[in-house]
Amino acid sequence: MEIPNVINDANIYVDGANWLGKADVEIPTVKQKMQGYQAFGVAGELEVPVVGHVDKLEGTVKFKSMTADAAKVLYNPRYAPLLDARGSVQKYDPSTGQMRQFPCKFTMRAFFSELKAPEFKQGSDSGGEAKFSAHYMKLEIDGEEVFEIDQFNYIYKVNGEDVLAEVRENLGT
């Protein structure tokens, strides 16, 4: 049994270019929309998911330094760039004593909503931070697609199955 234990390193790409490499990214949390449910024949109140619907997909990029190219994209409110966070995760196999690496990739299309300028302080490595709200997100681990959410196109895939396909069909879209 291999045990994933640490992200060895990661790189951040915007629109396919390696330009946010000196930053940390807080990936959005996927939180399912839930609806309260209470009826005769049900022992109490519970919550059920509204299938395929999620709360806001918000995250943060924390820069170690900011370039002019990065600022030109981040400060443009009319553009939602494609962000790729690509990591190499270590796995340890205790039976063989070997460590191997596997890829982990988050792809997001997002609007930047809040921008904190770099700190102007001697010796500071703060390059500022940018908060974003994604409307597209995809996770791939070791070459396998785990999930894909595309809010504008009404797509929510888990393990290759689009759980909203039947809804789109029922809506005639």
C-alpha positions, 0 to 999 in steps of 0.5 A, a space after each residue: 500500500 502506497 501512502 501519499 504524504 506530502 506535496 513535493 513541489 507545485 507550480 502555478 500556470 495562467 493560460 498555459 504560461 508558467 507565471 505564477 510560480 512564486 505563489 501559494 494557492 488556496 484551492 476552493 472548497 467544494 460545498 454542496 448546496 443543501 436543502 432542508 427536508 421535513 415531512 410526515 413519515 420522516 423521523 425528524 428534519 434532515 438536509 438533502 443535496 441539490 444535486 450538482 449545485 455548489 456554493 461559491 468556489 472561492 480561493 486565494 493566491 498568495 504571492 511571494 512576488 508579483 510581476 507586471 504580467 500577473 498584475 495586468 491579468 489580475 486587475 482586469 475585471 473583464 477577464 477570467 483566466 484559466 489557472 492551473 495548479 500542478 503539484 507533484 505528490 510523494 507516495 511512500 511504499 513501506 513494503 519496498 521502502 521506495 518513494 515515488 511521485 504522482 501528479 495532482 492538477 487543479 484547473 480553474 477558470 476564475 474572476 479575481 474579486 479582491 486584490 491586495 497590493 504587495 507590502 512595501 516593507 524592507 525585507 518583506 517577501 509579501 507580494 500581495 494576494 488575490 482572492 478569486 471566485 471560480 466558475 469552472 474547476 477540475 481535479 485530476 489525480 495521477 492522470 485520472 479525472 476525479 471531478 469537474 464542475 462547470 457552472 455556466 455550462 451546467 456540468 458536474 462530473 464525478 469519476 467521468 459521470 455527469 450527474 446533471 446530464 439527466 437534469 439538462 435533458 429534462 430541461 430540454 437543453 
